[in-house]
Amino acid sequence: MRILKLPITSLLGAGALALSTLSAGAVISDVLTVYDASGAIIHQVTATELSELGAPNNLWTIDHGIANAAQLGFATALVEPNGTISDVFGVANDGTGLVLAFMSDDNLDLTMAQGYFGPQAGWTLLPEQPIAYDATKYVNPVLHPGATATFTSDVPDGGATVGLLGLVLATVAGVSRKLRE
């Protein structure tokens, strides 16, 4: 049995980075993440509260080639308690091709969103909650077999947990590779 010793400086550095990001006003609002078959993060895009203010109705995207073309027009929309749609995620046409994407805004422009994701009539409407929604069906299963995806809106605790979880997963993946060597 091997005992692994991880340097505490790595963990302290990650914590300091998370705290400095939060203190700088860059509180994470939304996260779209794609994982490979082993559970390692292979793609991720985040929006902060500050970036949403600076770019209202922005389309936040992940690389071309990852989107499942069969899911264009079948996005998922998150609905606030007052009945308004605050987030849309799924396969979008960004004008140059299909991408895995999301839009998030307190005043979401539904006409713009439908231009990217297809008609609202095909969307799945879900109540917005601070949970990770399954977005796996939007990932191309031929090009990325076994991949999964999640979308989280209104990330609890401003994303510090998500950021640290990402660091932990990356560390575990690295340690796992070292053990196999």
ZAMITOR-774741 format. One line per 8 residues: their letters; for each residue x negated, z negated, y of N, C-alpha, C. Coordinates in nm, 2 decimals, decimal comma. Example, Ala and Ser with C-alpha at 12.3 -4.5 7.8 and 13.67 -1.06 7.14 Angstrom:
# residues 2
as = -1,32 -0,78 -0,57 -1,23 -0,78 -0,45 -1,32 -0,78 -0,33; -1,28 -0,71 -0,22 -1,37 -0,71 -0,11 -1,29 -0,79 0,00
//
This chain:
# residues 181
mrilklpi = -0,08 0,00 -0,12 0,00 0,00 0,00 -0,09 0,00 0,12; -0,05 0,09 0,22 -0,13 0,09 0,34 -0,06 0,02 0,45; -0,13 -0,06 0,53 -0,08 -0,13 0,65 -0,12 -0,05 0,77; -0,02 -0,01 0,85 -0,04 0,07 0,97 -0,04 -0,03 1,09; -0,14 -0,01 1,17 -0,14 -0,08 1,30 -0,13 0,01 1,41; -0,02 0,00 1,49 0,01 0,08 1,60 -0,04 0,01 1,72; -0,11 0,08 1,81 -0,16 0,01 1,93 -0,05 -0,03 2,02; -0,05 -0,16 2,06 0,05 -0,21 2,15 0,05 -0,14 2,28
tsllgaga = -0,07 -0,08 2,32 -0,07 -0,01 2,45 0,02 0,11 2,45; 0,04 0,17 2,33 0,13 0,28 2,32 0,27 0,24 2,36; 0,32 0,13 2,30 0,45 0,08 2,32 0,47 0,03 2,47; 0,37 -0,04 2,52 0,37 -0,09 2,65 0,37 0,03 2,75; 0,30 0,13 2,72 0,29 0,25 2,81 0,43 0,32 2,81; 0,49 0,33 2,70 0,63 0,39 2,69 0,73 0,31 2,77; 0,72 0,18 2,75 0,81 0,09 2,83 0,79 0,10 2,98; 0,66 0,11 3,02 0,63 0,12 3,16 0,68 0,26 3,21
lalstlsa = 0,67 0,36 3,13 0,72 0,49 3,17 0,87 0,49 3,19; 0,94 0,43 3,09 1,08 0,42 3,10 1,13 0,35 3,22; 1,06 0,23 3,25 1,10 0,15 3,37 1,07 0,23 3,50; 0,95 0,30 3,50 0,92 0,37 3,63 1,02 0,48 3,65; 1,06 0,55 3,54 1,16 0,66 3,56 1,29 0,60 3,61; 1,33 0,49 3,56 1,46 0,43 3,60 1,45 0,38 3,74; 1,34 0,32 3,78 1,32 0,27 3,91 1,31 0,38 4,02; 1,27 0,50 3,98 1,26 0,61 4,07 1,39 0,68 4,09
gavisdvl = 1,50 0,62 4,04 1,63 0,68 4,06 1,67 0,79 3,96; 1,58 0,82 3,87 1,61 0,92 3,77 1,68 0,87 3,65; 1,79 0,81 3,67 1,87 0,75 3,56 1,93 0,87 3,48; 1,90 0,87 3,35 1,95 0,98 3,26 2,10 0,96 3,25; 2,17 1,08 3,27 2,31 1,08 3,25 2,35 1,15 3,12; 2,29 1,26 3,09 2,34 1,34 2,97 2,22 1,39 2,90; 2,23 1,40 2,76 2,12 1,44 2,68 2,18 1,53 2,57; 2,12 1,65 2,55 2,15 1,74 2,44 2,02 1,75 2,36
tvydasga = 2,03 1,72 2,23 1,91 1,71 2,15 1,94 1,78 2,02; 1,83 1,86 1,97 1,84 1,93 1,84 1,73 1,86 1,76; 1,76 1,83 1,63 1,67 1,77 1,54 1,65 1,87 1,42; 1,52 1,87 1,37 1,50 1,96 1,25 1,55 1,88 1,13; 1,54 1,95 1,01 1,59 1,89 0,89 1,54 1,75 0,85; 1,42 1,72 0,90 1,36 1,59 0,88 1,40 1,48 0,98; 1,48 1,52 1,08 1,53 1,43 1,18 1,44 1,42 1,31; 1,33 1,50 1,31 1,24 1,50 1,43 1,30 1,59 1,54
iihqvtat = 1,29 1,54 1,66 1,34 1,62 1,78 1,26 1,75 1,79; 1,33 1,86 1,80 1,26 1,99 1,82 1,30 2,05 1,95; 1,41 2,01 2,01 1,45 2,06 2,14 1,53 1,95 2,21; 1,51 1,94 2,34 1,59 1,84 2,41 1,60 1,88 2,56; 1,72 1,86 2,62 1,73 1,88 2,76 1,81 1,76 2,81; 1,77 1,71 2,93 1,83 1,59 2,99 1,87 1,62 3,13; 1,98 1,56 3,17 2,02 1,57 3,31 2,02 1,43 3,37; 1,96 1,40 3,48 1,97 1,27 3,55 2,09 1,27 3,65
elselgap = 2,13 1,15 3,68 2,23 1,14 3,79 2,18 1,21 3,92; 2,06 1,20 3,95 2,00 1,26 4,07 2,00 1,41 4,06; 1,96 1,46 3,94 1,95 1,61 3,93 2,09 1,67 3,93; 2,19 1,60 3,88 2,33 1,65 3,88 2,38 1,65 4,03; 2,34 1,56 4,11 2,38 1,56 4,25 2,31 1,68 4,32; 2,19 1,71 4,29 2,11 1,81 4,35 2,15 1,95 4,30; 2,21 1,96 4,18 2,24 2,09 4,13 2,38 2,08 4,06; 2,49 2,07 4,14 2,62 2,05 4,09 2,66 2,18 4,01
nnlwtidh = 2,73 2,16 3,90 2,77 2,27 3,81 2,66 2,35 3,75; 2,54 2,29 3,74 2,42 2,35 3,68 2,45 2,37 3,53; 2,40 2,48 3,47 2,40 2,50 3,32 2,27 2,45 3,27; 2,27 2,34 3,19 2,15 2,28 3,13 2,13 2,35 3,00; 2,02 2,41 2,97 2,01 2,49 2,85 1,89 2,46 2,76; 1,90 2,50 2,63 1,79 2,49 2,54 1,76 2,63 2,50; 1,64 2,66 2,46 1,59 2,80 2,43 1,69 2,89 2,37; 1,67 3,02 2,41 1,75 3,13 2,34 1,71 3,13 2,19
gianaaql = 1,80 3,17 2,11 1,76 3,19 1,97 1,81 3,07 1,88; 1,85 2,96 1,95 1,89 2,84 1,87 2,04 2,84 1,86; 2,11 2,91 1,94 2,26 2,90 1,94 2,32 2,98 1,83; 2,43 2,92 1,78 2,51 2,99 1,68 2,61 3,08 1,75; 2,59 3,21 1,74 2,67 3,30 1,82 2,82 3,29 1,78; 2,85 3,25 1,66 2,99 3,24 1,61 3,07 3,14 1,68; 3,00 3,05 1,75 3,06 2,94 1,82 3,08 2,96 1,97; 3,05 3,08 2,02 3,08 3,11 2,16 3,23 3,12 2,18
gfatalve = 3,28 3,04 2,28 3,42 3,04 2,30 3,48 2,91 2,24; 3,40 2,83 2,17 3,46 2,71 2,10 3,38 2,59 2,15; 3,36 2,57 2,27 3,28 2,46 2,33 3,36 2,33 2,31; 3,30 2,22 2,33 3,36 2,09 2,34 3,36 2,04 2,48; 3,48 1,99 2,53 3,49 1,94 2,66 3,53 1,79 2,65; 3,46 1,71 2,74 3,49 1,57 2,74 3,58 1,54 2,86; 3,68 1,46 2,83 3,79 1,44 2,93 3,78 1,29 2,97; 3,78 1,27 3,11 3,78 1,14 3,17 3,92 1,08 3,15
pngtisdv = 3,93 0,94 3,16 4,06 0,88 3,15 4,17 0,93 3,25; 4,13 0,99 3,36 4,22 1,05 3,46 4,26 1,19 3,42; 4,21 1,24 3,31 4,25 1,38 3,26 4,16 1,49 3,31; 4,06 1,46 3,39 3,97 1,57 3,43 3,86 1,59 3,33; 3,81 1,71 3,32 3,70 1,74 3,23 3,57 1,72 3,31; 3,48 1,64 3,25 3,36 1,60 3,32 3,24 1,67 3,26; 3,25 1,71 3,13 3,13 1,77 3,06 3,18 1,88 2,96; 3,10 1,98 2,95 3,13 2,08 2,85 3,00 2,11 2,78
fgvandgt = 3,00 2,11 2,64 2,88 2,15 2,57 2,91 2,25 2,46; 2,81 2,33 2,42 2,83 2,42 2,31 2,74 2,54 2,33; 2,79 2,66 2,29 2,72 2,79 2,30 2,76 2,85 2,43; 2,67 2,89 2,51 2,70 2,95 2,64 2,63 3,09 2,66; 2,69 3,17 2,74 2,62 3,30 2,77 2,56 3,28 2,91; 2,43 3,27 2,92 2,37 3,24 3,06 2,34 3,37 3,14; 2,39 3,48 3,09 2,37 3,61 3,16 2,25 3,69 3,10; 2,17 3,62 3,02 2,06 3,69 2,96 2,07 3,68 2,81
glvlafms = 2,16 3,60 2,76 2,18 3,58 2,61 2,25 3,45 2,59; 2,26 3,42 2,46 2,33 3,30 2,42 2,23 3,18 2,41; 2,28 3,06 2,46 2,20 2,94 2,46 2,28 2,82 2,42; 2,22 2,72 2,37 2,28 2,59 2,35 2,27 2,52 2,48; 2,39 2,48 2,53 2,39 2,43 2,67 2,50 2,33 2,70; 2,49 2,27 2,82 2,60 2,18 2,87 2,61 2,19 3,02; 2,72 2,15 3,07 2,75 2,14 3,21 2,80 2,00 3,23; 2,77 1,93 3,33 2,82 1,80 3,36 2,83 1,77 3,51
ddnldltm = 2,94 1,73 3,55 2,96 1,71 3,70 3,09 1,63 3,71; 3,10 1,55 3,81 3,22 1,48 3,84 3,33 1,58 3,89; 3,29 1,69 3,95 3,38 1,79 4,00 3,34 1,92 3,93; 3,35 1,92 3,80 3,31 2,04 3,72 3,40 2,16 3,76; 3,33 2,27 3,79 3,40 2,40 3,83 3,44 2,46 3,69; 3,57 2,45 3,66 3,61 2,50 3,53 3,61 2,65 3,52; 3,62 2,72 3,63 3,61 2,87 3,63 3,47 2,91 3,60; 3,37 2,84 3,66 3,23 2,87 3,62 3,20 2,83 3,48
aqgyfgpq = 3,25 2,72 3,43 3,23 2,67 3,30 3,29 2,77 3,20; 3,40 2,83 3,22 3,46 2,93 3,13 3,39 3,06 3,14; 3,32 3,09 3,25 3,23 3,20 3,25 3,12 3,19 3,16; 3,07 3,07 3,14 2,96 3,05 3,05 3,00 3,03 2,90; 3,10 2,94 2,88 3,14 2,89 2,75 3,26 2,97 2,69; 3,32 3,05 2,77 3,44 3,12 2,72 3,57 3,05 2,76; 3,69 3,11 2,73 3,81 3,05 2,78 3,84 2,91 2,73; 3,89 2,83 2,82 3,92 2,69 2,79 4,02 2,67 2,68
agwtllpe = 4,10 2,77 2,65 4,19 2,77 2,54 4,13 2,75 2,41; 4,00 2,79 2,39 3,93 2,77 2,27 3,85 2,65 2,25; 3,85 2,57 2,36 3,76 2,44 2,36 3,83 2,33 2,29; 3,75 2,24 2,23 3,80 2,12 2,17 3,79 2,01 2,28; 3,90 1,94 2,31 3,90 1,84 2,41 3,89 1,70 2,34; 3,79 1,62 2,39 3,77 1,49 2,33 3,76 1,39 2,45; 3,80 1,26 2,43 3,78 1,16 2,53 3,64 1,13 2,56; 3,60 1,12 2,68 3,45 1,09 2,71 3,43 0,94 2,68
qpiaydat = 3,32 0,92 2,60 3,28 0,79 2,56 3,13 0,79 2,56; 3,07 0,67 2,58 2,92 0,67 2,57 2,87 0,67 2,43; 2,89 0,78 2,36 2,85 0,79 2,22 2,78 0,93 2,21; 2,71 0,94 2,09 2,65 1,07 2,06 2,75 1,16 1,99; 2,79 1,27 2,05 2,88 1,36 1,99 2,81 1,46 1,90; 2,86 1,49 1,79 2,80 1,59 1,70 2,81 1,73 1,75; 2,70 1,79 1,77 2,69 1,93 1,83 2,62 2,03 1,73; 2,62 1,98 1,60 2,55 2,06 1,50 2,61 2,20 1,48
kyvnpvlh = 2,74 2,22 1,49 2,80 2,35 1,47 2,75 2,45 1,57; 2,69 2,41 1,68 2,65 2,50 1,78 2,50 2,56 1,75; 2,44 2,50 1,65 2,30 2,54 1,62 2,30 2,65 1,51; 2,23 2,76 1,53 2,22 2,87 1,44 2,17 2,82 1,30; 2,26 2,82 1,20 2,21 2,77 1,07 2,12 2,86 0,99; 2,11 2,99 1,03 2,02 3,08 0,96 1,88 3,06 1,01; 1,87 3,05 1,14 1,73 3,04 1,20 1,68 2,89 1,20; 1,77 2,80 1,18 1,73 2,65 1,18 1,81 2,58 1,07
pgatatft = 1,78 2,61 0,94 1,85 2,55 0,83 1,82 2,40 0,83; 1,93 2,32 0,82 1,92 2,18 0,81 1,91 2,11 0,95; 1,91 2,19 1,05 1,90 2,13 1,19 2,03 2,06 1,22; 2,03 1,96 1,30 2,14 1,89 1,36 2,13 1,88 1,51; 2,24 1,85 1,58 2,23 1,83 1,72 2,33 1,73 1,77; 2,30 1,67 1,88 2,39 1,57 1,94 2,40 1,59 2,09; 2,51 1,55 2,15 2,52 1,55 2,30 2,57 1,41 2,33; 2,51 1,35 2,43 2,55 1,22 2,48 2,57 1,23 2,63
sdvpdgga = 2,69 1,19 2,67 2,72 1,19 2,82 2,73 1,04 2,86; 2,69 1,02 2,99 2,69 0,89 3,05 2,61 0,80 2,96; 2,49 0,83 2,94 2,40 0,76 2,85 2,40 0,61 2,89; 2,43 0,52 2,79 2,43 0,38 2,82 2,29 0,34 2,86; 2,28 0,24 2,95 2,15 0,18 3,00 2,06 0,28 3,07; 2,12 0,39 3,12 2,04 0,49 3,19 1,94 0,57 3,11; 1,95 0,56 2,98 1,86 0,64 2,89 1,74 0,57 2,85; 1,72 0,45 2,89 1,59 0,38 2,84 1,59 0,37 2,69
tvgllglv = 1,71 0,34 2,63 1,71 0,33 2,48 1,69 0,47 2,42; 1,75 0,57 2,47 1,73 0,71 2,42 1,58 0,75 2,43; 1,52 0,72 2,54 1,38 0,75 2,56 1,29 0,68 2,47; 1,32 0,55 2,45 1,24 0,47 2,36 1,26 0,51 2,21; 1,39 0,54 2,18 1,42 0,59 2,05 1,34 0,72 2,02; 1,34 0,81 2,12 1,26 0,93 2,10 1,12 0,91 2,07; 1,06 0,81 2,15 0,92 0,77 2,13 0,90 0,72 1,99; 0,99 0,63 1,94 0,98 0,57 1,81 0,99 0,68 1,70
latvagvs = 1,08 0,77 1,72 1,10 0,88 1,62 0,97 0,97 1,61; 0,92 1,00 1,73 0,80 1,08 1,74 0,68 1,00 1,67; 0,67 0,87 1,69 0,57 0,79 1,64 0,58 0,78 1,48; 0,70 0,76 1,44 0,73 0,76 1,29 0,69 0,89 1,23; 0,73 1,00 1,29 0,69 1,13 1,24 0,54 1,15 1,23; 0,47 1,11 1,34 0,32 1,11 1,34 0,26 1,03 1,23; 0,31 0,91 1,22 0,26 0,82 1,11 0,29 0,88 0,98; 0,40 0,93 0,96 0,44 0,99 0,83 0,35 1,11 0,79
rklre = 0,31 1,19 0,89 0,22 1,30 0,87 0,08 1,24 0,83; 0,04 1,14 0,90 -0,09 1,08 0,87 -0,10 1,02 0,72; 0,02 0,96 0,68 0,02 0,91 0,55 0,01 1,02 0,44; 0,07 1,13 0,47 0,07 1,24 0,37 -0,07 1,31 0,37; -0,15 1,29 0,47 -0,29 1,35 0,47 -0,38 1,28 0,38
//
